[in-house]
Amino acid sequence: MRFLAVGGAALPMLALASPAWGAEDNGGALNALVRARLAEEAGDPAAALSALETLASHVPTLPGLRGRILERAIETGDLAVARGAAAQLWQAGDRRFDAQLVLLVDAIRRADWKGAQLYMSGRADKTGGDAISRLIQPTLDTWIDVGARAKQPERHLAAASVRARPEPALLLEAALVKLATGRPAEAVSITDEIILTDRTSQLVALRVAATLDKAGQGEAGDRLRGRIALASGGREDPMLLLPDQPVSTPRSGIGHWMALLADAFARTPNSSPKLSLLFGRTAFWLDESDWMARSALVEALDRNDQRQDALALLASSRRAMPPVLDMRRAELMADAGDLAGAAKLAEAAAAQEPPVRSLLVRFADIARRSDDPKAAERAYARLEATLGTGEDDAALRGTLLIARAELLLQADAWGEAEPLLEKAVALRPNDATVLNFAGYSALERRKDVKTSLARIEAAWNEEPQNASITDSLGWAYFLTGRVEEAVPLLEKAQAGEPDNPVIVEHLGDAYWKAGRRFQARYSWRAAALLAEADMATRIEAKLRDGLSEATTAP
């Protein structure tokens, strides 16, 4: 199964000028094409799909049209339309990867295992060099053979492992297959020997453990879970926080594997969002009850700039969702502007017992974005109650102290914030983030400038490439009269974060003090483009009257 690019060619407008169609049809086709293009540019795949279907009714043989319909149908989740477009492409000899997967899904949903085998062999990768094929082919062939009741269906997974070192995820998938085909003892033998080396193997292991429970092998499932918890550092990964669900049918087996691929591609920098969406849709079409499939599709939709569709998918569940998915919904609501509703939902999602640290941290972030310091403080208090005395807990405790101090500083409560900052520094004396925040917060208020400067210098020595810390040091030098030393540091900070209005304003102030008035005004104008209301007013005064004590950045 050779992987080809998912994207289709642009629809040729000139083709619509053919005299083969009457003027009325030609006008309708042009109108539909324009509507489709506008909808695509506006990020509205549903409207684009409707216009493309209208276009197909006028010009069914237009080059590239069926591929475009297929892509929009995948984006909107319309399996019926996707299946029709994929079938037409396949019959015309255009055996593209997305069409192949859609047709496979349709065959598997109908338990047409012979049809599924034909689609799998329709574009076999003869070279073995296709990375996508190596991820998909062995697992799909295996589960399709389970559906077809073939002997030793896991042979495909074994053959894939022979070509390189055995992959734990593929070995665990073989254990799932043995459980699905009534060989629990063989499955236990695999799981007891397996070493979980990566995130994917941990996620498959969760499914194996749940399936062992269902097969009456609970003790083996517990042994495997113990190693998952150890490998994942407390199971704080969002996907690891989903409920354990068994995999015992070919359809659920293929669905869970597609969800894994969708999640992996969504997390991979510079990977195609269309690819993660294709796998996410495939997984969801195969098993809507699978929380991993729903979670993976949500992330794929969000990465494909379909945030409202991701929200709708989370809201459409007929069952109570796991807390981690409720938290994800809250984050998407906050991104969409519903901060109050997001904070309320996030607090409910984080209220479970025993508390889950990652959910509390995410709740606190949403509460802060929602300008709800009381809710954020509740999250911090619950987090602090979970801490022990280990090194990792000490690091988190220092971070919490800084976060609580920041809430107090936002309320101009320096007297209450200062002891928290001192505790954080005492707890994490070599932590660049803690030192920088404590030093800058005091310097900003012109408190104990000498100590504050020393802390910022220590932070910069730890992380000289950090633009925020570099800005802090440059600004500290500016405030202590060392302008010539401040300018190059602030220039370096601005190069690291050119869109940070605070850094750009600081640089403008330093240029002014250094007598570089033209560059100062240039920097202030750049900062004004990015500034919020209070900063914009201050910069406007500087641009009009020059720098004064009253208009110097805080």
VEXDREN-2710 file (C-alpha; in Angstrom, 1 decimal):
% VEXDREN-2710
k/r/px/py/pz
1/MET/0.0/0.0/0.0
2/ARG/2.1/2.9/-1.3
3/PHE/1.4/6.3/0.4
4/LEU/0.6/9.2/-2.0
5/ALA/-0.1/12.8/-1.2
6/VAL/-3.6/13.3/0.1
7/GLY/-4.2/16.7/-1.5
8/GLY/-6.0/17.0/-4.8
9/ALA/-5.3/19.1/-7.8
10/ALA/-7.0/22.5/-8.2
11/LEU/-10.1/22.5/-10.3
12/PRO/-9.5/24.0/-13.7
13/MET/-11.9/26.9/-14.4
14/LEU/-11.2/26.9/-18.1
15/ALA/-12.6/23.4/-18.4
16/LEU/-16.0/24.9/-17.6
17/ALA/-15.9/26.9/-20.7
18/SER/-16.4/23.9/-22.9
19/PRO/-19.2/24.1/-25.5
20/ALA/-20.3/20.6/-24.5
21/TRP/-22.5/22.2/-21.9
22/GLY/-25.3/24.6/-22.5
23/ALA/-25.2/28.2/-21.3
24/GLU/-27.5/27.5/-18.4
25/ASP/-25.5/24.5/-17.2
26/ASN/-22.2/26.3/-17.7
27/GLY/-23.4/29.2/-15.7
28/GLY/-24.6/27.0/-12.9
29/ALA/-21.3/25.1/-12.9
30/LEU/-19.3/28.4/-12.7
31/ASN/-21.4/29.6/-9.8
32/ALA/-20.9/26.3/-7.9
33/LEU/-17.2/26.4/-8.5
34/VAL/-16.9/30.0/-7.2
35/ARG/-19.0/29.1/-4.2
36/ALA/-16.8/26.1/-3.5
37/ARG/-13.6/28.2/-3.8
38/LEU/-14.9/30.9/-1.5
39/ALA/-16.1/28.3/1.1
40/GLU/-12.7/26.6/1.1
41/GLU/-10.9/29.9/1.5
42/ALA/-13.2/30.8/4.4
43/GLY/-12.5/27.4/6.1
44/ASP/-16.1/26.1/5.7
45/PRO/-15.7/22.5/4.4
46/ALA/-19.4/21.8/4.7
47/ALA/-20.4/24.7/2.4
48/ALA/-17.5/23.7/0.1
49/LEU/-18.8/20.1/-0.1
50/SER/-22.3/21.2/-0.9
51/ALA/-21.1/23.5/-3.7
52/LEU/-18.8/20.8/-5.1
53/GLU/-21.7/18.3/-5.2
54/THR/-23.7/20.8/-7.1
55/LEU/-20.8/21.3/-9.5
56/ALA/-20.6/17.5/-10.0
57/SER/-24.3/17.5/-11.1
58/HIS/-23.4/19.9/-13.9
59/VAL/-19.9/18.7/-14.8
60/PRO/-19.5/15.1/-13.5
61/THR/-16.3/14.4/-15.4
62/LEU/-14.4/17.6/-14.5
63/PRO/-10.8/16.7/-13.8
64/GLY/-9.9/16.7/-10.1
65/LEU/-13.5/17.1/-8.9
66/ARG/-14.0/13.7/-7.3
67/GLY/-10.7/14.1/-5.3
68/ARG/-11.8/17.5/-4.1
69/ILE/-15.2/16.0/-3.0
70/LEU/-13.4/13.2/-1.2
71/GLU/-11.2/15.6/0.7
72/ARG/-14.1/17.8/1.8
73/ALA/-16.2/14.8/2.8
74/ILE/-13.4/13.6/5.0
75/GLU/-13.2/17.0/6.6
76/THR/-16.9/17.1/7.3
77/GLY/-17.2/13.5/8.3
78/ASP/-19.7/12.5/5.6
79/LEU/-18.9/8.9/5.0
80/ALA/-21.6/8.3/2.4
81/VAL/-20.3/11.0/0.1
82/ALA/-16.6/10.1/0.8
83/ARG/-17.4/6.4/-0.1
84/GLY/-19.1/7.4/-3.4
85/ALA/-16.2/9.7/-4.4
86/ALA/-13.6/7.1/-3.4
87/ALA/-15.4/4.4/-5.4
88/GLN/-15.5/6.6/-8.5
89/LEU/-11.8/7.4/-8.2
90/TRP/-10.9/3.7/-7.6
91/GLN/-12.9/2.6/-10.6
92/ALA/-11.2/5.2/-12.8
93/GLY/-7.8/3.9/-11.8
94/ASP/-6.9/6.7/-9.4
95/ARG/-6.0/4.6/-6.4
96/ARG/-5.0/7.3/-4.0
97/PHE/-4.3/6.6/-0.4
98/ASP/-7.3/8.4/1.1
99/ALA/-9.7/6.7/-1.3
100/GLN/-8.2/3.4/-0.4
101/LEU/-8.7/4.0/3.4
102/VAL/-12.3/5.1/2.9
103/LEU/-13.1/2.0/0.9
104/LEU/-11.4/-0.2/3.5
105/VAL/-13.5/1.4/6.2
106/ASP/-16.7/0.8/4.3
107/ALA/-15.8/-2.9/3.7
108/ILE/-14.8/-3.4/7.3
109/ARG/-18.0/-1.8/8.6
110/ARG/-20.0/-4.2/6.4
111/ALA/-17.7/-7.1/7.6
112/ASP/-16.8/-7.7/3.9
113/TRP/-13.4/-9.2/4.6
114/LYS/-12.8/-10.4/1.0
115/GLY/-13.5/-6.9/-0.2
116/ALA/-11.1/-5.5/2.4
117/GLN/-8.4/-7.9/1.3
118/LEU/-8.9/-6.8/-2.3
119/TYR/-8.5/-3.1/-1.3
120/MET/-5.4/-3.9/0.7
121/SER/-3.8/-5.6/-2.3
122/GLY/-5.0/-3.0/-4.8
123/ARG/-1.9/-0.8/-4.3
124/ALA/0.7/-3.0/-2.6
125/ASP/4.1/-1.4/-1.8
126/LYS/6.6/-3.7/-3.5
127/THR/9.7/-1.9/-2.2
128/GLY/8.9/-2.0/1.5
129/GLY/10.2/1.6/1.6
130/ASP/6.9/3.4/2.4
131/ALA/6.9/4.5/6.0
132/ILE/3.2/4.8/6.2
133/SER/2.7/1.4/4.7
134/ARG/5.0/-0.1/7.4
135/LEU/2.8/1.5/10.1
136/ILE/-0.5/0.3/8.6
137/GLN/-0.1/-2.8/6.4
138/PRO/0.9/-5.4/9.0
139/THR/-1.8/-4.4/11.5
140/LEU/-4.6/-4.1/9.0
141/ASP/-3.7/-7.3/7.2
142/THR/-3.7/-9.1/10.6
143/TRP/-7.1/-7.8/11.7
144/ILE/-8.7/-8.4/8.3
145/ASP/-7.4/-12.0/8.5
146/VAL/-9.0/-12.3/11.9
147/GLY/-12.3/-11.2/10.4
148/ALA/-11.8/-13.7/7.5
149/ARG/-11.0/-16.4/10.0
150/ALA/-7.6/-17.1/8.5
151/LYS/-5.1/-19.2/10.3
152/GLN/-2.3/-17.5/12.3
153/PRO/-3.4/-14.0/11.4
154/GLU/-0.6/-12.5/13.6
155/ARG/1.9/-13.8/11.1
156/HIS/1.9/-10.4/9.4
157/LEU/3.0/-8.7/12.6
158/ALA/5.7/-11.3/13.1
159/ALA/7.0/-10.7/9.6
160/ALA/7.1/-7.0/10.2
161/SER/9.1/-7.5/13.3
162/VAL/11.6/-9.8/11.6
163/ARG/12.6/-7.0/9.1
164/ALA/13.9/-4.9/12.0
165/ARG/14.1/-5.1/15.7
166/PRO/10.8/-6.3/17.2
167/GLU/8.5/-3.3/18.0
168/PRO/6.8/-3.5/21.4
169/ALA/3.6/-2.0/19.9
170/LEU/3.4/-4.7/17.2
171/LEU/4.1/-7.5/19.7
172/LEU/1.4/-6.2/21.9
173/GLU/-1.0/-6.0/18.9
174/ALA/-0.2/-9.6/18.4
175/ALA/-1.3/-10.3/22.0
176/LEU/-4.6/-8.5/21.2
177/VAL/-5.1/-10.8/18.2
178/LYS/-4.4/-13.9/20.3
179/LEU/-7.0/-12.7/22.8
180/ALA/-9.5/-12.0/20.0
181/THR/-9.0/-15.5/18.6
182/GLY/-9.3/-17.4/21.9
183/ARG/-5.6/-17.9/22.9
184/PRO/-5.3/-16.1/26.2
185/ALA/-2.4/-18.2/27.5
186/GLU/-0.3/-17.2/24.5
187/ALA/-1.3/-13.5/24.9
188/VAL/-0.2/-13.6/28.6
189/SER/3.1/-15.1/27.6
190/ILE/3.8/-12.1/25.3
191/THR/2.6/-9.4/27.8
192/ASP/4.7/-10.8/30.6
193/GLU/7.9/-10.5/28.5
194/ILE/7.3/-7.2/26.8
195/ILE/9.3/-4.1/27.6
196/LEU/7.4/-0.9/27.2
197/THR/9.9/1.5/25.4
198/ASP/7.7/4.3/24.1
199/ARG/4.4/6.1/24.3
200/THR/2.8/4.0/21.5
201/SER/3.6/0.8/23.3
202/GLN/2.1/2.1/26.5
203/LEU/-1.1/3.1/24.7
204/VAL/-1.4/-0.4/23.1
205/ALA/-0.6/-1.9/26.5
206/LEU/-3.6/-0.2/28.0
207/ARG/-5.9/-1.8/25.5
208/VAL/-4.2/-5.2/26.1
209/ALA/-4.7/-4.9/29.9
210/ALA/-8.4/-4.1/29.5
211/THR/-8.8/-7.0/27.0
212/LEU/-7.0/-9.3/29.4
213/ASP/-9.5/-8.3/32.1
214/LYS/-12.4/-9.1/29.8
215/ALA/-10.8/-12.5/29.0
216/GLY/-10.6/-13.4/32.7
217/GLN/-6.9/-12.8/32.9
218/GLY/-7.1/-9.9/35.4
219/GLU/-3.8/-10.7/37.2
220/ALA/-1.9/-10.5/33.9
221/GLY/-3.7/-7.3/33.1
222/ASP/-2.7/-5.8/36.5
223/ARG/1.0/-6.8/36.0
224/LEU/1.0/-5.1/32.6
225/ARG/-0.7/-1.9/34.1
226/GLY/2.0/-1.7/36.7
227/ARG/4.6/-1.4/34.1
228/ILE/2.5/1.2/32.2
229/ALA/2.3/3.4/35.2
230/LEU/6.0/3.1/35.8
231/ALA/6.9/3.9/32.2
232/SER/4.6/6.9/31.9
233/GLY/5.6/8.7/35.0
234/GLY/2.2/8.5/36.7
235/ARG/0.0/8.3/33.7
236/GLU/-0.3/12.1/33.3
237/ASP/-0.4/11.9/29.5
238/PRO/-3.9/12.9/28.3
239/MET/-4.3/9.8/26.2
240/LEU/-3.2/7.6/29.1
241/LEU/-5.9/9.2/31.3
242/LEU/-8.6/7.9/29.1
243/PRO/-10.6/4.9/30.4
244/ASP/-9.2/1.5/29.5
245/GLN/-11.3/-0.1/26.8
246/PRO/-10.9/-3.7/25.5
247/VAL/-10.2/-4.5/21.8
248/SER/-11.7/-7.8/20.9
249/THR/-13.0/-7.5/17.3
250/PRO/-11.3/-6.8/14.0
251/ARG/-13.3/-3.6/13.6
252/SER/-12.2/-2.2/17.0
253/GLY/-8.7/-3.5/16.4
254/ILE/-8.3/-1.5/13.2
255/GLY/-10.1/1.5/14.7
256/HIS/-7.8/1.7/17.7
257/TRP/-4.7/1.4/15.5
258/MET/-5.9/4.2/13.3
259/ALA/-6.5/6.4/16.4
260/LEU/-2.9/5.8/17.5
261/LEU/-1.7/6.9/14.1
262/ALA/-3.9/10.0/14.1
263/ASP/-2.7/11.0/17.5
264/ALA/1.0/10.4/16.5
265/PHE/0.7/12.5/13.4
266/ALA/-1.2/15.3/15.2
267/ARG/1.8/15.5/17.7
268/THR/4.5/15.4/15.0
269/PRO/5.8/18.8/14.1
270/ASN/5.5/19.8/10.4
271/SER/3.4/16.7/9.6
272/SER/0.4/17.2/7.3
273/PRO/-2.8/18.0/9.3
274/LYS/-4.8/16.3/6.5
275/LEU/-3.0/13.0/7.3
276/SER/-3.9/13.1/11.0
277/LEU/-7.5/14.0/10.1
278/LEU/-7.7/11.1/7.6
279/PHE/-6.6/8.6/10.2
280/GLY/-8.8/10.3/12.9
281/ARG/-11.9/10.0/10.7
282/THR/-11.1/6.4/9.8
283/ALA/-10.9/5.5/13.5
284/PHE/-14.1/7.3/14.4
285/TRP/-16.1/5.8/11.5
286/LEU/-15.0/2.4/12.7
287/ASP/-15.8/2.8/16.4
288/GLU/-17.5/5.9/17.7
289/SER/-17.6/4.4/21.2
290/ASP/-13.8/4.4/21.4
291/TRP/-12.6/7.3/23.5
292/MET/-9.2/7.2/22.0
293/ALA/-10.7/7.6/18.5
294/ARG/-12.8/10.6/19.6
295/SER/-9.8/12.2/21.3
296/ALA/-7.5/11.7/18.3
297/LEU/-10.1/13.1/15.9
298/VAL/-10.6/16.2/18.1
299/GLU/-6.9/16.9/18.0
300/ALA/-6.8/16.3/14.2
301/LEU/-9.7/18.7/13.7
302/ASP/-8.2/21.4/15.8
303/ARG/-4.9/21.1/14.0
304/ASN/-6.8/21.4/10.7
305/ASP/-8.3/24.7/11.8
306/GLN/-11.7/23.1/12.4
307/ARG/-12.1/24.1/16.1
308/GLN/-15.8/24.4/16.0
309/ASP/-16.1/20.9/14.5
310/ALA/-13.9/19.6/17.3
311/LEU/-16.1/21.3/19.9
312/ALA/-19.2/19.9/18.2
313/LEU/-17.7/16.4/18.3
314/LEU/-17.1/16.6/22.1
315/ALA/-20.5/18.0/22.7
316/SER/-22.2/15.2/20.6
317/SER/-21.3/12.4/22.9
318/ARG/-24.3/10.5/24.2
319/ARG/-22.4/9.3/27.2
320/ALA/-20.7/11.1/30.0
321/MET/-17.2/11.9/28.8
322/PRO/-14.0/11.1/30.7
323/PRO/-12.7/14.1/32.7
324/VAL/-9.7/14.5/30.3
325/LEU/-12.0/15.0/27.4
326/ASP/-14.2/17.5/29.3
327/MET/-11.0/19.4/30.1
328/ARG/-10.1/19.4/26.4
329/ARG/-13.5/20.7/25.6
330/ALA/-13.0/23.5/28.2
331/GLU/-9.7/24.5/26.5
332/LEU/-11.3/24.6/23.1
333/MET/-14.2/26.7/24.5
334/ALA/-11.6/29.1/26.0
335/ASP/-9.9/29.3/22.7
336/ALA/-13.2/30.2/21.1
337/GLY/-13.8/33.0/23.5
338/ASP/-16.2/31.4/26.1
339/LEU/-13.9/31.9/29.0
340/ALA/-16.6/31.8/31.7
341/GLY/-18.1/28.6/30.5
342/ALA/-14.6/27.1/30.0
343/ALA/-13.6/27.8/33.6
344/LYS/-16.8/26.2/35.0
345/LEU/-16.4/23.1/32.9
346/ALA/-12.6/22.9/33.6
347/GLU/-13.2/23.0/37.4
348/ALA/-15.8/20.2/37.2
349/ALA/-13.4/18.1/35.1
350/ALA/-10.6/18.6/37.6
351/ALA/-12.8/17.8/40.6
352/GLN/-12.3/14.0/40.5
353/GLU/-10.8/12.0/43.3
354/PRO/-8.0/11.2/43.7
355/PRO/-6.9/14.5/42.0
356/VAL/-5.0/14.3/38.8
357/ARG/-2.2/16.9/38.7
358/SER/-2.2/17.5/34.9
359/LEU/-5.9/18.3/35.0
360/LEU/-5.5/20.7/37.9
361/VAL/-2.7/22.5/36.1
362/ARG/-4.9/22.8/33.0
363/PHE/-7.8/24.0/35.0
364/ALA/-5.6/26.7/36.7
365/ASP/-4.4/27.8/33.2
366/ILE/-8.0/28.3/32.0
367/ALA/-9.0/30.0/35.3
368/ARG/-6.1/32.5/34.8
369/ARG/-7.1/33.1/31.2
370/SER/-10.7/33.7/32.4
371/ASP/-9.5/36.4/34.9
372/ASP/-10.7/34.2/37.7
373/PRO/-8.0/34.3/40.4
374/LYS/-10.1/32.7/43.0
375/ALA/-10.7/29.6/40.8
376/ALA/-7.0/29.5/39.9
377/GLU/-6.1/29.7/43.6
378/ARG/-8.4/26.7/44.3
379/ALA/-6.6/24.8/41.6
380/TYR/-3.2/25.7/43.1
381/ALA/-4.3/24.7/46.6
382/ARG/-5.5/21.3/45.4
383/LEU/-2.2/20.8/43.5
384/GLU/-0.1/21.7/46.5
385/ALA/-2.0/19.2/48.6
386/THR/-0.8/16.4/46.3
387/LEU/2.9/17.2/46.7
388/GLY/5.4/15.1/48.6
389/THR/9.0/15.7/49.4
390/GLY/10.7/14.3/46.2
391/GLU/12.8/16.4/43.8
392/ASP/10.1/16.5/41.2
393/ASP/7.6/17.6/43.7
394/ALA/9.9/20.3/45.0
395/ALA/10.2/21.7/41.5
396/LEU/6.5/21.8/41.1
397/ARG/6.1/23.4/44.5
398/GLY/8.5/26.2/43.4
399/THR/6.4/26.7/40.3
400/LEU/3.2/26.8/42.3
401/LEU/4.7/29.5/44.6
402/ILE/5.6/31.6/41.6
403/ALA/2.1/31.1/40.1
404/ARG/0.4/32.1/43.4
405/ALA/2.7/35.1/43.7
406/GLU/1.8/36.2/40.2
407/LEU/-1.9/36.2/41.1
408/LEU/-1.2/38.4/44.0
409/LEU/0.9/40.8/41.9
410/GLN/-1.9/41.2/39.5
411/ALA/-3.9/42.5/42.4
412/ASP/-1.0/44.8/43.4
413/ALA/-0.5/42.8/46.6
414/TRP/3.3/43.0/46.8
415/GLY/3.4/42.5/50.5
416/GLU/1.7/39.2/50.2
417/ALA/3.5/38.1/47.1
418/GLU/7.0/38.8/48.3
419/PRO/7.3/36.0/50.9
420/LEU/6.0/33.5/48.3
421/LEU/8.7/34.6/45.9
422/GLU/11.4/34.3/48.6
423/LYS/10.2/30.8/49.5
424/ALA/10.3/29.8/45.8
425/VAL/13.9/31.1/45.5
426/ALA/14.9/29.3/48.7
427/LEU/13.4/26.1/47.3
428/ARG/14.8/26.4/43.8
429/PRO/17.9/28.6/44.1
430/ASN/19.3/27.5/40.7
431/ASP/16.0/27.5/38.7
432/ALA/16.4/30.2/36.0
433/THR/12.6/30.7/35.7
434/VAL/12.1/31.2/39.4
435/LEU/15.1/33.5/39.7
436/ASN/14.1/35.6/36.7
437/PHE/10.5/36.0/37.8
438/ALA/11.4/36.9/41.4
439/GLY/14.1/39.3/40.3
440/TYR/12.1/41.0/37.6
441/SER/8.9/41.3/39.7
442/ALA/10.9/43.1/42.4
443/LEU/12.8/45.2/39.9
444/GLU/9.6/46.2/38.1
445/ARG/8.5/47.7/41.4
446/ARG/12.0/49.1/42.1
447/LYS/12.4/46.9/45.2
448/ASP/15.9/45.9/46.4
449/VAL/17.4/46.6/43.0
450/LYS/20.8/45.1/43.9
451/THR/19.4/41.7/44.9
452/SER/17.0/41.7/42.0
453/LEU/19.7/42.3/39.5
454/ALA/21.9/39.6/41.0
455/ARG/19.0/37.1/40.6
456/ILE/18.4/38.0/37.0
457/GLU/22.1/37.7/36.2
458/ALA/22.2/34.3/37.8
459/ALA/19.1/33.3/35.7
460/TRP/20.8/34.6/32.5
461/ASN/23.9/32.6/33.3
462/GLU/21.8/29.5/33.4
463/GLU/19.8/30.2/30.2
464/PRO/21.5/32.9/28.1
465/GLN/19.5/32.0/25.0
466/ASN/16.2/32.6/26.8
467/ALA/14.7/35.8/25.2
468/SER/12.6/36.6/28.2
469/ILE/15.4/36.3/30.7
470/THR/17.7/38.3/28.3
471/ASP/15.1/41.0/28.2
472/SER/14.9/41.0/32.0
473/LEU/18.7/41.5/32.3
474/GLY/18.8/44.2/29.7
475/TRP/16.0/46.0/31.4
476/ALA/17.7/45.6/34.8
477/TYR/20.8/47.2/33.3
478/PHE/18.7/50.0/31.9
479/LEU/17.0/50.8/35.2
480/THR/20.4/50.8/37.0
481/GLY/21.9/53.3/34.5
482/ARG/24.0/50.8/32.5
483/VAL/22.4/51.8/29.2
484/GLU/25.3/50.8/26.9
485/GLU/25.2/47.3/28.3
486/ALA/21.4/47.2/28.1
487/VAL/21.1/47.9/24.4
488/PRO/22.8/44.8/23.0
489/LEU/21.0/42.5/25.4
490/LEU/17.6/44.0/24.5
491/GLU/18.4/43.8/20.8
492/LYS/19.2/40.1/21.3
493/ALA/15.9/39.6/23.2
494/GLN/14.0/41.4/20.5
495/ALA/15.6/39.1/17.8
496/GLY/14.5/36.1/19.8
497/GLU/10.9/37.3/20.3
498/PRO/10.2/40.0/17.7
499/ASP/6.4/39.9/18.4
500/ASN/6.7/40.5/22.1
501/PRO/5.5/44.2/22.7
502/VAL/7.1/44.4/26.1
503/ILE/10.6/43.6/24.8
504/VAL/10.2/45.9/21.8
505/GLU/9.1/48.8/24.1
506/HIS/12.0/48.2/26.4
507/LEU/14.4/48.3/23.4
508/GLY/12.8/51.6/22.3
509/ASP/13.3/53.1/25.7
510/ALA/16.9/52.0/25.8
511/TYR/17.6/53.4/22.3
512/TRP/16.2/56.8/23.5
513/LYS/18.4/56.9/26.5
514/ALA/21.4/56.0/24.4
515/GLY/20.6/58.9/22.1
516/ARG/19.4/56.8/19.2
517/ARG/16.1/58.7/18.8
518/PHE/15.2/57.5/15.3
519/GLN/15.6/53.8/16.3
520/ALA/13.7/54.5/19.5
521/ARG/10.6/55.8/17.6
522/TYR/10.8/53.0/15.1
523/SER/10.8/50.4/18.0
524/TRP/7.9/52.2/19.7
525/ARG/5.8/52.2/16.6
526/ALA/6.5/48.5/16.2
527/ALA/5.5/47.9/19.8
528/ALA/2.3/50.0/19.3
529/LEU/1.1/47.6/16.6
530/LEU/1.2/44.8/19.2
531/ALA/0.3/46.6/22.4
532/GLU/-2.9/46.4/24.5
533/ALA/-4.7/49.5/25.7
534/ASP/-2.5/50.7/28.6
535/MET/0.8/50.1/26.8
536/ALA/-0.6/51.8/23.6
537/THR/-1.5/54.9/25.5
538/ARG/2.0/55.1/27.1
539/ILE/3.7/54.6/23.7
540/GLU/1.5/57.2/22.0
541/ALA/2.7/59.7/24.6
542/LYS/6.4/58.7/24.0
543/LEU/6.0/59.1/20.2
544/ARG/4.5/62.5/20.8
545/ASP/6.7/63.9/23.5
546/GLY/9.7/61.6/23.8
547/LEU/10.7/59.5/26.8
548/SER/10.0/60.8/30.3
549/GLU/10.0/59.3/33.8
550/ALA/6.2/59.0/33.6
551/THR/6.2/57.2/30.3
552/THR/9.2/54.8/30.9
553/ALA/8.0/51.2/30.6
554/PRO/7.4/49.5/34.0
END
